[in-house]
Amino acid sequence: MTMAARVVVVGASVAAGSFVAQLRADGFTGRVVVIDADPDAPYDRPPLSKEFLAGGAVRPEAPWWAGACELLRGRASALDVGRSAVGVDLPDGGTCTVPADHIVIASGAAPIRLPGQPDGVSELRTAADARRVREFLRPGHRIIIIGAGTVGSELASSVIDAGAAAILLDLASQPLDRFLGGHLGAAATNWISDGGVDLRLETSVYEIARRDGEWAVATDRGTFVGDLVVSAVGTRPVTHWLQGSGIDLTDGVRCDEDGYALGVAGHPVPHVHAIGDVATWRTPYGEHRRREDWTSAGRQGRHLARRLLGLERLPEPELDYFWSHQFGRRIQVLGTPLREAALLTHVDEPEQKAGFHTLEHDARTVAWISINRPREFALAMRDSMRVAR
């Protein structure tokens, strides 16, 4: 079966939603087909480790999804660059081919599996994953979480809020290491431990096994036993279906500064593009960088839509924006928290669970970190937008 389209998008992500909405807002009337195998898509992923776990909804809402497209349930299996077509495996076991004038890869990222990870270990990437985890969030249950990054620490906070016990393991020497660029590690350690989590850092996992109805995680610091194990050690771009296509898959789909995918020879492929977690765009400084924040995904989608229609880019700042809710703290990060930057503390009120910090490098501010200080953060965002324009 073949179903031609003007534009085909692989992945019903926030990047895809922003792309389709911008196309329609700028007057595009052609056929747009979005391919996604997740039966719950589209939905918002950030709430999966936070408020969604405390509720009873089937999936988080997707306020950014305009619905001005056709949604095809299926899994993208191959990209034929020469024919400008995507092969799709359908839920009923059939297949189809979707040729298009433009193909937009927005297939996102998938959880990294631990070496020797057995079946039954949970992850937290989809709504179905979150619904399974939610079944265990009640008093008397012990949840073992591997990975003290943003998802792992947010999940630990949700576990404690639900009255269950949380054990949080990580090989790193401090939690939220990547999120905060190696800064504020002692503060994060304190708020996670003070929140009631059994936090074990610098801990290597040797084996995960199911024994006598419980999970046992063997580490170099002993064996931890729980009712559920959740792996939150990170993600990698979903590019397996692009193998052999001739697209450069160095850390995702390598693109130019407008989201046009590059071939292995380094030249743009005019009808293939990538946005969101799967995409590594060239920056104005000539380097390639893959961004994994919600804000950048939306910005890339809008930018690509404008460029495909021959329009100028929207006037938006280039700074990343991340946030996290955990242990009574709203943590907001604007910019890039470089490890080599110097941390300047402007507000430190641990009794209020509050702080405001900047990171300085090469005589400029490269990031702002706010913990329950919305006023200071709003001022920083306003000033950074003014500079960007």
Backbone hydrogen bonds in HBPLUS format (Angstrom, degrees):
<---DONOR---> <-ACCEPTOR-->    atom                        ^
c    i                          cat <-CA-CA->   ^        H-A-AA   ^      H-
h    n   atom  resd res      DA  || num        DHA   H-A  angle D-A-AA Bond
n    s   type  num  typ     dist DA aas  dist angle  dist       angle   num
A0097-THR N   A0001-MET O   2.96 MM  96  6.37 160.0  2.00 160.9 167.2     1
A0003-MET N   A0097-THR O   3.18 MM  94  6.69 153.2  2.25 155.9 163.8     2
A0005-ALA N   A0099-PRO O   2.99 MM  94  6.35 146.9  2.11 150.3 160.8     3
A0006-ARG N   A0031-ARG O   3.12 MM  25  5.21 131.6  2.36 123.4 137.0     4
A0101-ASP N   A0006-ARG O   3.05 MM  95  5.05 127.8  2.34 108.4 122.1     5
A0102-HIS N   A0006-ARG O   3.13 MM  96  6.54 143.7  2.27 144.6 155.5     6
A0007-VAL N   A0031-ARG O   3.09 MM  24  6.47 153.6  2.16 159.1 165.4     7
A0033-VAL N   A0007-VAL O   2.98 MM  26  6.42 159.4  2.02 156.7 161.9     8
A0008-VAL N   A0102-HIS O   2.99 MM  94  6.46 158.9  2.04 160.1 167.0     9
A0104-VAL N   A0008-VAL O   2.82 MM  96  6.20 164.7  1.84 160.7 165.7    10
A0009-VAL N   A0033-VAL O   2.80 MM  24  6.21 159.7  1.84 156.9 162.9    11
A0035-ILE N   A0009-VAL O   2.76 MM  26  6.17 162.2  1.79 166.0 172.3    12
A0010-VAL N   A0104-VAL O   2.88 MM  94  6.31 162.1  1.91 167.2 171.7    13
A0106-ALA N   A0010-VAL O   2.81 MM  96  5.28 141.0  1.96 139.5 149.0    14
A0011-GLY N   A0035-ILE O   2.70 MM  24  5.65 147.9  1.80 152.1 163.4    15
A0017-GLY N   A0013-SER O   2.85 MM   4  6.15 161.7  1.88 151.8 157.1    16
A0018-SER N   A0014-VAL O   2.98 MM   4  6.10 160.4  2.02 146.3 150.7    17
A0019-PHE N   A0015-ALA O   2.97 MM   4  6.15 151.7  2.05 143.4 151.8    18
A0020-VAL N   A0016-ALA O   2.92 MM   4  6.18 169.5  1.94 161.3 161.9    19
A0021-ALA N   A0017-GLY O   3.01 MM   4  6.08 165.9  2.03 147.8 152.3    20
A0022-GLN N   A0018-SER O   2.99 MM   4  6.05 155.1  2.05 142.1 148.6    21
A0023-LEU N   A0019-PHE O   2.96 MM   4  6.21 158.2  2.01 150.0 156.4    22
A0024-ARG N   A0020-VAL O   3.05 MM   4  6.32 165.5  2.08 155.5 157.9    23
A0025-ALA N   A0021-ALA O   2.91 MM   4  6.07 155.4  1.97 144.1 151.9    24
A0026-ASP N   A0022-GLN O   3.00 MM   4  6.11 142.4  2.14 145.9 154.1    25
A0028-PHE N   A0023-LEU O   2.97 MM   5  5.37 161.9  2.01 151.1 145.3    26
A0027-GLY N   A0024-ARG O   3.03 MM   3  5.12 163.1  2.06 108.5 111.1    27
A0070-GLU N   A0032-VAL O   2.90 MM  38  6.24 164.8  1.93 157.2 162.2    28
A0034-VAL N   A0070-GLU O   2.75 MM  36  6.07 168.7  1.77 170.7 174.5    29
A0072-LEU N   A0034-VAL O   2.76 MM  38  5.96 167.6  1.77 158.7 163.1    30
A0036-ASP N   A0072-LEU O   3.07 MM  36  6.44 159.2  2.11 160.0 164.1    31
A0074-GLY N   A0036-ASP O   3.23 MM  38  5.53 153.5  2.30 100.0 107.9    32
A0041-ALA N   A0038-ASP O   3.16 MM   3  5.45 148.4  2.26 108.8 117.5    33
A0044-ASP N   A0061-GLU O   3.14 MM  17  6.01 138.4  2.32 129.9 133.0    34
A0048-LEU N   A0045-ARG O   2.91 MM   3  5.52 161.1  1.95 128.4 134.6    35
A0050-LYS N   A0047-PRO O   2.93 MM   3  4.95 155.5  1.99 107.3 115.2    36
A0052-PHE N   A0047-PRO O   3.13 MM   5  5.37 151.2  2.22 138.4 141.9    37
A0053-LEU N   A0050-LYS O   3.16 MM   3  5.93 140.0  2.33 119.6 127.4    38
A0054-ALA N   A0051-GLU O   3.09 MM   3  5.34 141.5  2.24 104.3 115.0    39
A0055-GLY N   A0052-PHE O   3.22 MM   3  5.36 158.2  2.27 104.7 111.3    40
A0065-TRP N   A0062-ALA O   3.03 MM   3  5.61 169.2  2.04 124.5 126.5    41
A0075-ARG N   A0089-ASP O   2.84 MM  14  5.10 161.6  1.87 147.8 150.7    42
A0089-ASP N   A0075-ARG O   2.84 MM  14  5.10 170.0  1.85 145.7 146.0    43
A0077-SER N   A0087-GLY O   2.76 MM  10  5.37 171.7  1.77 142.4 145.3    44
A0087-GLY N   A0078-ALA O   2.84 MM   9  4.92 164.1  1.87 139.2 144.7    45
A0080-ASP N   A0085-ALA O   2.88 MM   5  5.22 174.8  1.88 161.6 162.9    46
A0084-SER N   A0080-ASP O   2.83 MM   4  5.68 115.9  2.25 138.8 156.7    47
A0085-ALA N   A0080-ASP O   3.09 MM   5  5.22 156.9  2.15 137.4 144.7    48
A0084-SER N   A0081-VAL O   3.18 MM   3  4.78 140.4  2.34  90.6 102.1    49
A0100-ALA N   A0084-SER O   2.98 MM  16  6.04 157.4  2.03 169.0 168.7    50
A0086-VAL N   A0098-VAL O   3.02 MM  12  5.18 157.1  2.07 121.9 127.5    51
A0098-VAL N   A0086-VAL O   2.86 MM  12  5.18 164.4  1.89 147.9 153.1    52
A0088-VAL N   A0096-CYS O   2.83 MM   8  5.28 157.7  1.88 167.7 167.0    53
A0096-CYS N   A0088-VAL O   2.95 MM   8  5.28 147.6  2.06 144.9 152.6    54
A0090-LEU N   A0094-GLY O   2.80 MM   4  5.18 166.7  1.82 143.9 146.4    55
A0093-GLY N   A0090-LEU O   3.03 MM   3  5.54 161.3  2.06 123.2 125.2    56
A0103-ILE N   A0271-HIS O   2.79 MM 168  6.11 164.2  1.82 161.7 166.1    57
A0273-HIS N   A0103-ILE O   2.84 MM 170  6.18 149.9  1.93 160.5 169.2    58
A0105-ILE N   A0273-HIS O   2.74 MM 168  5.95 173.8  1.74 139.6 141.7    59
A0275-ILE N   A0105-ILE O   2.99 MM 170  6.38 154.5  2.06 158.6 161.6    60
A0238-VAL N   A0108-GLY O   2.91 MM 130  5.87 169.0  1.92 146.1 143.5    61
A0110-ALA N   A0236-ARG O   2.87 MM 126  5.59 159.8  1.91 155.9 154.0    62
A0236-ARG N   A0110-ALA O   2.89 MM 126  5.59 150.5  1.98 151.3 158.2    63
A0112-ILE N   A0234-GLY O   2.90 MM 122  5.70 162.6  1.93 139.7 137.9    64
A0117-GLN N   A0114-LEU O   2.96 MM   3  5.09 147.5  2.07 139.8 132.1    65
A0122-SER N   A0229-VAL O   2.85 MM 107  6.06 150.7  1.94 172.5 162.7    66
A0231-SER N   A0122-SER O   2.83 MM 109  6.19 164.3  1.85 163.8 158.6    67
A0130-ALA N   A0126-THR O   3.07 MM   4  6.42 160.8  2.11 149.3 153.6    68
A0131-ARG N   A0127-ALA O   2.91 MM   4  6.18 153.4  1.98 149.3 156.5    69
A0132-ARG N   A0128-ALA O   3.13 MM   4  6.36 153.6  2.20 146.4 152.7    70
A0133-VAL N   A0129-ASP O   3.04 MM   4  6.39 162.8  2.07 153.9 158.4    71
A0134-ARG N   A0130-ALA O   2.89 MM   4  6.00 156.4  1.94 148.1 155.0    72
A0135-GLU N   A0132-ARG O   3.22 MM   3  5.50 138.3  2.40 102.8 113.1    73
A0136-PHE N   A0133-VAL O   2.99 MM   3  5.67 155.8  2.05 120.2 126.9    74
A0137-LEU N   A0134-ARG O   3.20 MM   3  5.27 160.5  2.24 106.1 112.1    75
A0138-ARG N   A0136-PHE O   2.96 MM   2  5.86 124.8  2.27 111.8  95.7    76
A0141-HIS N   A0138-ARG O   3.26 MM   3  6.14 158.4  2.31 148.3 150.5    77
A0165-ALA N   A0141-HIS O   2.87 MM  24  6.19 175.4  1.88 165.4 166.4    78
A0227-ASP N   A0142-ARG O   2.79 MM  85  5.40 149.7  1.88 141.1 150.3    79
A0143-ILE N   A0165-ALA O   2.80 MM  22  6.08 169.9  1.81 158.6 160.6    80
A0167-ILE N   A0143-ILE O   2.88 MM  24  6.19 160.8  1.92 162.9 163.7    81
A0144-ILE N   A0228-LEU O   2.88 MM  84  6.19 173.8  1.89 166.4 165.9    82
A0230-VAL N   A0144-ILE O   2.84 MM  86  6.26 160.7  1.87 163.3 169.1    83
A0145-ILE N   A0167-ILE O   2.73 MM  22  6.02 173.4  1.74 174.1 176.2    84
A0169-LEU N   A0145-ILE O   2.88 MM  24  6.23 167.4  1.89 168.3 172.5    85
A0146-ILE N   A0230-VAL O   2.89 MM  84  6.25 166.6  1.91 165.3 168.6    86
A0232-ALA N   A0146-ILE O   2.72 MM  86  5.64 162.5  1.75 160.1 161.6    87
A0147-GLY N   A0169-LEU O   2.71 MM  22  5.84 165.0  1.73 171.2 172.9    88
A0176-LEU N   A0148-ALA O   2.81 MM  28  6.12 174.7  1.82 158.4 159.3    89
A0153-SER N   A0149-GLY O   2.96 MM   4  5.96 163.7  1.99 149.9 154.4    90
A0154-GLU N   A0150-THR O   2.95 MM   4  6.01 157.8  2.00 148.9 155.7    91
A0155-LEU N   A0151-VAL O   2.87 MM   4  5.99 159.3  1.91 149.7 155.8    92
A0156-ALA N   A0152-GLY O   2.97 MM   4  6.17 154.7  2.03 141.4 148.6    93
A0157-SER N   A0153-SER O   3.04 MM   4  6.26 151.3  2.12 142.1 149.1    94
A0158-SER N   A0154-GLU O   3.01 MM   4  6.35 155.0  2.07 147.9 154.6    95
A0159-VAL N   A0155-LEU O   2.84 MM   4  6.11 152.8  1.91 153.2 161.3    96
A0160-ILE N   A0156-ALA O   3.07 MM   4  6.30 162.8  2.10 149.5 152.7    97
A0161-ASP N   A0157-SER O   2.98 MM   4  6.20 160.0  2.02 147.8 153.8    98
A0162-ALA N   A0158-SER O   3.06 MM   4  6.22 139.6  2.22 140.1 149.8    99
A0162-ALA N   A0159-VAL O   3.16 MM   3  5.20 127.6  2.45  95.0 108.4   100
A0164-ALA N   A0159-VAL O   3.14 MM   5  5.45 147.9  2.25 161.7 152.8   101
A0163-GLY N   A0160-ILE O   2.98 MM   3  5.16 159.0  2.02 108.0 114.8   102
A0198-ASP N   A0166-ALA O   2.98 MM  32  6.23 174.0  1.98 163.0 161.1   103
A0168-LEU N   A0198-ASP O   2.94 MM  30  6.09 157.4  1.99 137.6 144.8   104
A0200-ARG N   A0168-LEU O   2.81 MM  32  6.07 173.6  1.81 168.9 169.1   105
A0170-ASP N   A0200-ARG O   3.08 MM  30  6.52 145.2  2.20 162.2 159.3   106
A0203-THR N   A0170-ASP O   2.97 MM  33  5.61 170.4  1.98 128.5 131.7   107
A0202-GLU N   A0172-ALA O   2.83 MM  30  5.15 155.0  1.90 145.4 143.8   108
A0180-LEU N   A0176-LEU O   3.02 MM   4  6.02 161.6  2.06 153.7 156.8   109
A0182-GLY N   A0177-ASP O   2.77 MM   5  4.72 136.8  1.96 142.0 149.3   110
A0181-GLY N   A0178-ARG O   3.20 MM   3  4.88 158.1  2.25  96.8 103.3   111
A0183-HIS N   A0180-LEU O   3.11 MM   3  5.43 162.6  2.14 112.7 118.2   112
A0188-ALA N   A0184-LEU O   3.00 MM   4  6.22 164.2  2.03 153.2 157.5   113
A0189-THR N   A0185-GLY O   2.92 MM   4  6.07 156.6  1.97 146.7 153.5   114
A0190-ASN N   A0186-ALA O   3.03 MM   4  6.25 155.5  2.09 144.8 150.9   115
A0191-TRP N   A0187-ALA O   3.00 MM   4  6.36 164.5  2.02 155.4 158.5   116
A0192-ILE N   A0188-ALA O   3.05 MM   4  6.14 156.1  2.10 149.0 155.1   117
A0193-SER N   A0189-THR O   2.98 MM   4  6.06 166.1  2.00 149.0 153.5   118
A0194-ASP N   A0190-ASN O   2.70 MM   4  5.70 164.6  1.72 153.8 159.3   119
A0195-GLY N   A0191-TRP O   3.09 MM   4  5.87 127.2  2.38 121.6 133.3   120
A0197-VAL N   A0192-ILE O   3.40 MM   5  6.01 159.7  2.44 154.6 152.2   121
A0196-GLY N   A0193-SER O   3.03 MM   3  5.48 163.8  2.05 112.9 117.7   122
A0220-ASP N   A0204-SER O   3.09 MM  16  5.68 138.9  2.27 145.5 156.7   123
A0206-TYR N   A0218-ALA O   2.69 MM  12  5.44 163.3  1.72 150.1 155.1   124
A0207-GLU N   A0218-ALA O   3.29 MM  11  5.09 158.2  2.34 132.2 135.1   125
A0218-ALA N   A0207-GLU O   2.79 MM  11  5.09 152.7  1.87 152.2 159.2   126
A0209-ALA N   A0216-ALA O   2.97 MM   7  5.37 161.3  2.00 150.9 157.1   127
A0216-ALA N   A0209-ALA O   2.82 MM   7  5.37 163.7  1.85 164.1 168.4   128
A0211-ARG N   A0214-GLU O   2.67 MM   3  5.30 159.6  1.71 162.9 167.4   129
A0214-GLU N   A0211-ARG O   2.90 MM   3  5.30 160.3  1.93 117.5 124.1   130
A0215-TRP N   A0226-GLY O   2.87 MM  11  5.27 174.6  1.87 166.5 164.7   131
A0226-GLY N   A0215-TRP O   2.95 MM  11  5.27 155.1  2.02 142.9 150.4   132
A0217-VAL N   A0224-PHE O   2.79 MM   7  5.15 166.4  1.81 153.8 158.5   133
A0224-PHE N   A0217-VAL O   2.90 MM   7  5.15 162.5  1.93 140.3 142.4   134
A0219-THR N   A0222-GLY O   2.94 MM   3  5.27 146.3  2.05 132.0 142.8   135
A0222-GLY N   A0219-THR O   3.35 MM   3  5.27 152.7  2.43 110.3 107.4   136
A0242-LEU N   A0239-THR O   2.85 MM   3  5.28 159.8  1.89 116.8 123.7   137
A0243-GLN N   A0240-HIS O   3.30 MM   3  5.59 169.9  2.32 109.7 112.4   138
A0245-SER N   A0242-LEU O   3.06 MM   3  5.49 152.3  2.14 140.6 138.3   139
A0264-VAL N   A0246-GLY O   2.98 MM  18  5.85 140.3  2.15 154.1 153.1   140
A0248-ASP N   A0262-LEU O   2.87 MM  14  5.78 178.5  1.87 153.4 152.9   141
A0254-ARG N   A0248-ASP O   3.03 MM   6  5.64 170.7  2.04 154.8 157.7   142
A0253-VAL N   A0278-VAL O   2.79 MM  25  6.12 163.6  1.82 161.5 165.8   143
A0280-THR N   A0253-VAL O   2.89 MM  27  5.73 167.0  1.91 144.2 140.5   144
A0262-LEU N   A0254-ARG O   2.83 MM   8  5.77 159.3  1.87 162.0 155.4   145
A0255-CYS N   A0280-THR O   2.82 MM  25  5.83 159.3  1.87 156.1 150.2   146
A0256-ASP N   A0260-TYR O   2.98 MM   4  5.51 148.1  2.08 141.4 149.6   147
A0259-GLY N   A0256-ASP O   3.25 MM   3  5.51 171.0  2.26 113.4 115.4   148
A0274-ALA N   A0259-GLY O   3.05 MM  15  5.59 146.7  2.16 143.9 153.8   149
A0261-ALA N   A0272-VAL O   2.86 MM  11  5.58 161.3  1.89 133.4 138.7   150
A0269-VAL N   A0261-ALA O   2.70 MM   8  5.61 157.2  1.75 171.2 171.3   151
A0263-GLY N   A0267-HIS O   2.83 MM   4  5.47 166.5  1.84 149.2 151.0   152
A0266-GLY N   A0263-GLY O   2.80 MM   3  5.25 162.2  1.83 117.1 122.9   153
A0272-VAL N   A0269-VAL O   3.16 MM   3  5.61 173.2  2.16 125.5 127.6   154
A0279-ALA N   A0276-GLY O   3.04 MM   3  5.60 162.2  2.07 121.1 126.6   155
A0281-TRP N   A0289-ARG O   3.14 MM   8  5.64 122.8  2.48 149.3 136.9   156
A0289-ARG N   A0281-TRP O   2.92 MM   8  5.64 164.1  1.95 152.7 154.7   157
A0283-THR N   A0287-GLU O   2.68 MM   4  5.48 165.8  1.70 168.7 173.8   158
A0286-GLY N   A0283-THR O   2.96 MM   3  5.38 165.1  1.98 120.9 122.0   159
A0297-ALA N   A0293-ASP O   3.15 MM   4  6.43 156.3  2.21 150.7 157.7   160
A0298-GLY N   A0294-TRP O   3.20 MM   4  6.49 161.2  2.24 149.4 153.0   161
A0299-ARG N   A0295-THR O   3.01 MM   4  6.25 157.6  2.06 148.3 155.1   162
A0300-GLN N   A0296-SER O   2.84 MM   4  6.02 161.2  1.87 153.2 157.5   163
A0301-GLY N   A0297-ALA O   3.08 MM   4  6.30 158.8  2.12 146.7 152.5   164
A0302-ARG N   A0298-GLY O   3.06 MM   4  6.31 163.9  2.08 150.6 154.2   165
A0303-HIS N   A0299-ARG O   2.89 MM   4  6.04 162.0  1.93 151.2 156.9   166
A0304-LEU N   A0300-GLN O   2.92 MM   4  6.05 169.7  1.93 154.1 156.3   167
A0305-ALA N   A0301-GLY O   3.14 MM   4  6.30 164.0  2.17 147.2 151.6   168
A0306-ARG N   A0302-ARG O   3.14 MM   4  6.39 160.9  2.17 149.1 153.6   169
A0307-ARG N   A0303-HIS O   3.00 MM   4  6.30 158.1  2.05 152.0 158.3   170
A0308-LEU N   A0304-LEU O   2.90 MM   4  6.13 159.7  1.94 159.0 163.7   171
A0309-LEU N   A0305-ALA O   3.27 MM   4  6.46 140.6  2.43 140.7 150.1   172
A0311-LEU N   A0306-ARG O   2.78 MM   5  4.92 159.6  1.82 157.7 150.5   173
A0310-GLY N   A0307-ARG O   3.03 MM   3  4.95 160.6  2.07 103.9 108.7   174
A0316-GLU N   A0314-LEU O   2.90 MM   2  5.81 111.0  2.39 118.4 101.6   175
A0335-GLY N   A0320-ASP O   2.81 MM  15  4.87 167.8  1.83 141.9 144.4   176
A0322-PHE N   A0333-VAL O   2.86 MM  11  5.11 163.1  1.89 150.9 156.7   177
A0333-VAL N   A0322-PHE O   2.87 MM  11  5.11 169.7  1.88 148.3 148.5   178
A0324-SER N   A0331-ILE O   2.82 MM   7  5.11 143.1  1.95 146.1 154.2   179
A0331-ILE N   A0324-SER O   2.79 MM   7  5.11 168.7  1.81 165.0 165.3   180
A0326-GLN N   A0329-ARG O   3.00 MM   3  5.31 160.2  2.04 148.6 154.6   181
A0329-ARG N   A0326-GLN O   2.89 MM   3  5.31 142.9  2.02 112.9 124.5   182
A0372-ASN N   A0330-ARG O   3.04 MM  42  5.27 165.3  2.06 147.7 146.8   183
A0332-GLN N   A0370-SER O   2.87 MM  38  5.12 160.9  1.91 148.5 154.9   184
A0370-SER N   A0332-GLN O   2.86 MM  38  5.12 167.5  1.88 153.8 158.2   185
A0334-LEU N   A0368-TRP O   2.98 MM  34  5.18 160.9  2.02 148.2 154.5   186
A0368-TRP N   A0334-LEU O   2.84 MM  34  5.18 149.5  1.93 146.6 156.2   187
A0336-THR N   A0366-VAL O   2.90 MM  30  5.81 143.2  2.04 158.3 153.1   188
A0338-LEU N   A0336-THR O   2.87 MM   2  5.81 115.1  2.30 118.2 101.3   189
A0341-ALA N   A0338-LEU O   3.23 MM   3  5.30 159.0  2.28 101.8 108.1   190
A0342-ALA N   A0360-GLU O   2.80 MM  18  5.10 166.9  1.82 151.3 150.2   191
A0360-GLU N   A0342-ALA O   2.85 MM  18  5.10 163.2  1.88 146.4 149.8   192
A0344-LEU N   A0358-THR O   2.83 MM  14  5.26 170.8  1.84 164.2 165.0   193
A0358-THR N   A0344-LEU O   2.91 MM  14  5.26 157.6  1.96 149.3 156.9   194
A0346-HIS N   A0356-PHE O   2.87 MM  10  5.56 160.3  1.91 158.4 164.4   195
A0347-VAL N   A0356-PHE O   3.15 MM   9  4.81 154.3  2.22 138.0 137.6   196
A0356-PHE N   A0347-VAL O   2.91 MM   9  4.81 151.6  1.99 126.7 128.3   197
A0349-GLU N   A0354-ALA O   2.89 MM   5  5.04 164.2  1.92 145.0 146.7   198
A0352-GLN N   A0349-GLU O   2.88 MM   3  5.38 144.7  2.00 115.2 125.7   199
A0354-ALA N   A0349-GLU O   3.06 MM   5  5.04 174.2  2.07 131.3 132.4   200
A0353-LYS N   A0350-PRO O   3.02 MM   3  4.64 157.2  2.08  97.5 104.0   201
A0355-GLY N   A0371-ILE O   2.90 MM  16  4.93 147.1  2.01 134.6 138.3   202
A0371-ILE N   A0355-GLY O   2.77 MM  16  4.93 158.9  1.81 164.0 157.7   203
A0357-HIS N   A0369-ILE O   2.83 MM  12  5.07 162.1  1.86 152.5 158.1   204
A0369-ILE N   A0357-HIS O   2.84 MM  12  5.07 171.4  1.85 145.8 147.5   205
A0359-LEU N   A0367-ALA O   2.88 MM   8  5.12 154.7  1.94 148.2 147.3   206
A0366-VAL N   A0359-LEU O   2.82 MM   7  5.71 159.4  1.86 158.7 165.7   207
A0361-HIS N   A0364-ARG O   2.84 MM   3  5.49 163.4  1.87 161.9 164.7   208
A0364-ARG N   A0361-HIS O   3.16 MM   3  5.49 140.9  2.32 106.1 116.3   209
A0377-PHE N   A0373-ARG O   3.17 MM   4  6.39 160.1  2.21 152.6 158.8   210
A0378-ALA N   A0374-PRO O   2.86 MM   4  5.97 157.5  1.91 148.8 154.4   211
A0379-LEU N   A0375-ARG O   3.07 MM   4  6.37 157.2  2.13 152.2 158.0   212
A0380-ALA N   A0376-GLU O   2.99 MM   4  6.25 154.0  2.06 144.5 151.9   213
A0381-MET N   A0377-PHE O   2.89 MM   4  6.14 158.8  1.93 153.7 159.0   214
A0382-ARG N   A0378-ALA O   2.96 MM   4  6.14 157.7  2.01 145.5 151.7   215
A0383-ASP N   A0379-LEU O   2.95 MM   4  6.14 165.4  1.97 150.6 154.4   216
A0384-SER N   A0380-ALA O   2.92 MM   4  6.08 154.9  1.98 146.5 153.6   217
A0385-MET N   A0381-MET O   3.01 MM   4  6.14 154.4  2.08 146.5 152.6   218
A0386-ARG N   A0382-ARG O   3.10 MM   4  6.33 151.3  2.19 145.8 153.5   219
A0387-VAL N   A0383-ASP O   3.09 MM   4  6.36 153.1  2.17 144.1 150.7   220
A0388-ALA N   A0384-SER O   2.93 MM   4  6.15 154.9  2.00 144.4 151.6   221
A0389-ARG N   A0385-MET O   3.06 MM   4  6.28 146.0  2.18 143.5 151.0   222
